[in-house]
Amino acid sequence: MRERINNQIRAKELRVIDSENNNLGVLSIKDALELAQSKNLDLIEISPNANPPVGKIMNFGKYQYEASKKLKKAKAGAKTTETKSIQVKIGTGEHDLELKAKTASKWLKEGHRIKIELFLAGRAKYMDEKFLRERLDRVLHLITENYKVSDSYKKGPKGLTITIEKAK
């Protein structure tokens, strides 16, 4: 393992930091390796693009552990968003629309995107598009959260869809 790490360092000199984060200055690679071996630790290249490159003398297992902890913490802080879907029909009643709008408002509050689909069956697919948009707008007017349209009206094989998300 040490050989692989040591072979990664290609510069003739590097800035060396010890395990207590003290700057030991710019040393030759040979001196840095000897210092690491005398302390029974590894020489790890931390910042290869710096001038001179930065190496740290520490236990490689501890370094891997700290890196994995940082990654887990970053993943825990990241928030995932889903695209939720609500489907309505031309003849959907007002009460049902209110329930769907209430659900949509809750999802918007949680930060999800919402795809609202106006499902069209049979001859309804060939109705006037202005009329169909008005039917879809009935749901949009009932949503209580602030939102913005992220994907405008699109006509698909099953009907008309619009995608909304929480306004910043």
C-alpha positions as a LaTeX table, in Angstrom:
\begin{tabular}{lrrr}
\hline
Residue & $x$ (\AA) & $y$ (\AA) & $z$ (\AA) \\
\hline
Met1 & 0.00 & 0.00 & 0.00 \\
Arg2 & 2.80 & 2.41 & 0.89 \\
Glu3 & 4.60 & 1.78 & $-2.38$ \\
Arg4 & 1.50 & 2.69 & $-4.37$ \\
Ile5 & 1.03 & 5.94 & $-2.42$ \\
Asn6 & 4.68 & 6.79 & $-2.64$ \\
Asn7 & 4.74 & 6.23 & $-6.39$ \\
Gln8 & 1.93 & 8.74 & $-6.87$ \\
Ile9 & 4.15 & 11.60 & $-5.76$ \\
Arg10 & 6.14 & 12.64 & $-8.83$ \\
Ala11 & 7.57 & 16.05 & $-7.89$ \\
Lys12 & 11.11 & 16.38 & $-6.53$ \\
Glu13 & 10.01 & 18.44 & $-3.53$ \\
Leu14 & 6.80 & 18.80 & $-1.62$ \\
Arg15 & 5.37 & 20.74 & 1.30 \\
Val16 & 5.02 & 18.33 & 4.20 \\
Ile17 & 2.44 & 18.45 & 6.97 \\
Asp18 & 2.67 & 16.11 & 9.96 \\
Ser19 & $-0.17$ & 14.21 & 11.64 \\
Glu20 & $-0.85$ & 17.12 & 14.05 \\
Asn21 & $-1.29$ & 19.51 & 11.07 \\
Asn22 & 2.04 & 21.27 & 11.70 \\
Asn23 & 3.80 & 22.56 & 8.59 \\
Leu24 & 7.24 & 20.93 & 8.37 \\
Gly25 & 8.21 & 23.02 & 5.33 \\
Val26 & 9.34 & 22.03 & 1.84 \\
Leu27 & 11.30 & 18.77 & 1.88 \\
Ser28 & 12.63 & 16.43 & $-0.77$ \\
Ile29 & 10.53 & 13.34 & $-1.33$ \\
Lys30 & 13.33 & 11.14 & $-0.01$ \\
Asp31 & 13.50 & 13.09 & 3.26 \\
Ala32 & 9.71 & 13.11 & 3.63 \\
Leu33 & 9.54 & 9.32 & 3.08 \\
Glu34 & 12.29 & 8.70 & 5.61 \\
Leu35 & 10.52 & 10.93 & 8.13 \\
Ala36 & 7.22 & 9.07 & 7.58 \\
Gln37 & 8.90 & 5.66 & 7.89 \\
Ser38 & 10.71 & 6.71 & 11.06 \\
Lys39 & 7.32 & 7.55 & 12.62 \\
Asn40 & 5.85 & 4.31 & 11.20 \\
Leu41 & 3.26 & 6.30 & 9.19 \\
Asp42 & 2.44 & 6.85 & 5.51 \\
Leu43 & 3.20 & 9.78 & 3.22 \\
Ile44 & $-0.01$ & 10.75 & 1.46 \\
Glu45 & $-0.29$ & 13.29 & $-1.35$ \\
Ile46 & $-3.09$ & 15.65 & $-0.32$ \\
Ser47 & $-2.94$ & 18.41 & $-2.94$ \\
Pro48 & $-1.14$ & 17.37 & $-6.15$ \\
Asn49 & $-1.92$ & 20.58 & $-8.07$ \\
Ala50 & $-0.39$ & 22.96 & $-5.53$ \\
Asn51 & 3.05 & 24.39 & $-6.17$ \\
Pro52 & 4.92 & 22.62 & $-4.55$ \\
Pro53 & 2.56 & 19.63 & $-4.04$ \\
Val54 & 1.35 & 19.02 & $-0.49$ \\
Gly55 & 1.94 & 15.72 & 1.28 \\
Lys56 & 0.80 & 14.67 & 4.74 \\
Ile57 & 2.41 & 12.21 & 7.11 \\
Met58 & $-0.36$ & 10.17 & 8.69 \\
Asn59 & $-1.94$ & 6.73 & 8.92 \\
Phe60 & $-3.53$ & 5.88 & 5.56 \\
Gly61 & $-6.38$ & 3.95 & 7.21 \\
Lys62 & $-7.27$ & 7.02 & 9.26 \\
Tyr63 & $-7.15$ & 9.14 & 6.09 \\
Gln64 & $-9.58$ & 6.79 & 4.31 \\
Tyr65 & $-11.88$ & 6.75 & 7.33 \\
Glu66 & $-12.01$ & 10.56 & 7.52 \\
Ala67 & $-12.65$ & 10.81 & 3.77 \\
Ser68 & $-15.56$ & 8.34 & 4.00 \\
Lys69 & $-17.01$ & 10.26 & 6.97 \\
Lys70 & $-16.89$ & 13.50 & 4.96 \\
Leu71 & $-18.63$ & 11.81 & 2.04 \\
Lys72 & $-21.38$ & 10.37 & 4.28 \\
Lys73 & $-21.94$ & 13.77 & 5.87 \\
Ala74 & $-22.24$ & 15.41 & 2.45 \\
Lys75 & $-24.72$ & 12.76 & 1.29 \\
Ala76 & $-26.80$ & 13.20 & 4.43 \\
Gly77 & $-26.99$ & 16.95 & 3.84 \\
Ala78 & $-28.08$ & 16.57 & 0.23 \\
Lys79 & $-31.82$ & 16.68 & $-0.31$ \\
Thr80 & $-33.35$ & 14.48 & $-2.97$ \\
Thr81 & $-36.33$ & 15.69 & $-4.95$ \\
Glu82 & $-38.78$ & 13.53 & $-6.76$ \\
Thr83 & $-41.22$ & 14.32 & $-9.51$ \\
Lys84 & $-44.62$ & 13.47 & $-8.10$ \\
Ser85 & $-47.58$ & 13.00 & $-10.40$ \\
Ile86 & $-51.22$ & 14.04 & $-10.15$ \\
Gln87 & $-53.74$ & 12.87 & $-12.73$ \\
Val88 & $-57.06$ & 14.56 & $-13.41$ \\
Lys89 & $-59.74$ & 14.08 & $-16.06$ \\
Ile90 & $-61.94$ & 16.58 & $-17.84$ \\
Gly91 & $-64.96$ & 15.77 & $-15.67$ \\
Thr92 & $-63.18$ & 15.61 & $-12.29$ \\
Gly93 & $-65.35$ & 17.28 & $-9.65$ \\
Glu94 & $-64.42$ & 20.36 & $-7.61$ \\
His95 & $-64.03$ & 18.49 & $-4.32$ \\
Asp96 & $-61.66$ & 15.95 & $-5.90$ \\
Leu97 & $-59.67$ & 18.78 & $-7.45$ \\
Glu98 & $-59.39$ & 20.46 & $-4.04$ \\
Leu99 & $-58.04$ & 17.24 & $-2.52$ \\
Lys100 & $-55.50$ & 16.82 & $-5.31$ \\
Ala101 & $-54.46$ & 20.49 & $-4.99$ \\
Lys102 & $-54.04$ & 20.04 & $-1.22$ \\
Thr103 & $-51.77$ & 17.03 & $-1.85$ \\
Ala104 & $-49.84$ & 19.01 & $-4.46$ \\
Ser105 & $-49.38$ & 21.90 & $-2.01$ \\
Lys106 & $-48.00$ & 19.49 & 0.60 \\
Trp107 & $-45.54$ & 18.04 & $-1.94$ \\
Leu108 & $-44.45$ & 21.52 & $-3.03$ \\
Lys109 & $-43.80$ & 22.44 & 0.61 \\
Glu110 & $-41.52$ & 19.38 & 0.84 \\
Gly111 & $-39.63$ & 20.59 & $-2.25$ \\
His112 & $-40.80$ & 18.05 & $-4.84$ \\
Arg113 & $-41.63$ & 18.77 & $-8.47$ \\
Ile114 & $-45.17$ & 17.97 & $-9.54$ \\
Lys115 & $-46.33$ & 16.77 & $-12.92$ \\
Ile116 & $-50.05$ & 17.45 & $-13.38$ \\
Glu117 & $-51.61$ & 15.35 & $-16.12$ \\
Leu118 & $-54.96$ & 15.93 & $-17.76$ \\
Phe119 & $-55.87$ & 12.41 & $-18.83$ \\
Leu120 & $-57.83$ & 12.34 & $-22.08$ \\
Ala121 & $-59.74$ & 9.31 & $-23.27$ \\
Gly122 & $-61.30$ & 8.67 & $-26.68$ \\
Arg123 & $-62.63$ & 11.70 & $-28.50$ \\
Ala124 & $-61.50$ & 14.07 & $-25.76$ \\
Lys125 & $-57.99$ & 13.96 & $-27.27$ \\
Tyr126 & $-59.25$ & 16.02 & $-30.21$ \\
Met127 & $-60.94$ & 18.78 & $-28.20$ \\
Asp128 & $-59.92$ & 22.42 & $-28.43$ \\
Glu129 & $-56.54$ & 22.90 & $-26.71$ \\
Lys130 & $-57.65$ & 26.19 & $-25.11$ \\
Phe131 & $-60.52$ & 24.33 & $-23.41$ \\
Leu132 & $-58.13$ & 21.59 & $-22.22$ \\
Arg133 & $-55.72$ & 24.14 & $-20.74$ \\
Glu134 & $-58.60$ & 25.74 & $-18.82$ \\
Arg135 & $-59.48$ & 22.33 & $-17.36$ \\
Leu136 & $-55.85$ & 21.86 & $-16.25$ \\
Asp137 & $-55.73$ & 25.40 & $-14.83$ \\
Arg138 & $-58.60$ & 24.54 & $-12.45$ \\
Val139 & $-56.13$ & 22.51 & $-10.38$ \\
Leu140 & $-53.38$ & 25.13 & $-10.59$ \\
His141 & $-55.68$ & 27.84 & $-9.17$ \\
Leu142 & $-56.45$ & 25.69 & $-6.11$ \\
Ile143 & $-52.78$ & 25.12 & $-5.11$ \\
Thr144 & $-51.96$ & 27.21 & $-2.03$ \\
Glu145 & $-48.12$ & 27.11 & $-2.15$ \\
Asn146 & $-46.11$ & 29.52 & $-4.31$ \\
Tyr147 & $-44.92$ & 27.71 & $-7.41$ \\
Lys148 & $-43.38$ & 28.32 & $-10.79$ \\
Val149 & $-43.99$ & 26.46 & $-14.02$ \\
Ser150 & $-40.83$ & 24.52 & $-14.85$ \\
Asp151 & $-42.19$ & 22.69 & $-17.91$ \\
Ser152 & $-45.07$ & 24.38 & $-19.72$ \\
Tyr153 & $-48.09$ & 22.71 & $-21.31$ \\
Lys154 & $-47.16$ & 19.69 & $-23.42$ \\
Lys155 & $-49.45$ & 17.48 & $-25.39$ \\
Gly156 & $-48.59$ & 13.81 & $-25.06$ \\
Pro157 & $-50.19$ & 10.55 & $-26.13$ \\
Lys158 & $-52.32$ & 10.37 & $-22.96$ \\
Gly159 & $-53.25$ & 14.04 & $-22.75$ \\
Leu160 & $-51.95$ & 17.39 & $-21.60$ \\
Thr161 & $-49.26$ & 17.79 & $-18.92$ \\
Ile162 & $-47.62$ & 20.63 & $-17.02$ \\
Thr163 & $-44.76$ & 20.46 & $-14.49$ \\
Ile164 & $-44.48$ & 22.86 & $-11.54$ \\
Glu165 & $-41.96$ & 23.31 & $-8.73$ \\
Lys166 & $-41.61$ & 25.41 & $-5.60$ \\
Ala167 & $-40.83$ & 29.08 & $-6.24$ \\
Lys168 & $-37.59$ & 30.22 & $-4.62$ \\
\hline
\end{tabular}
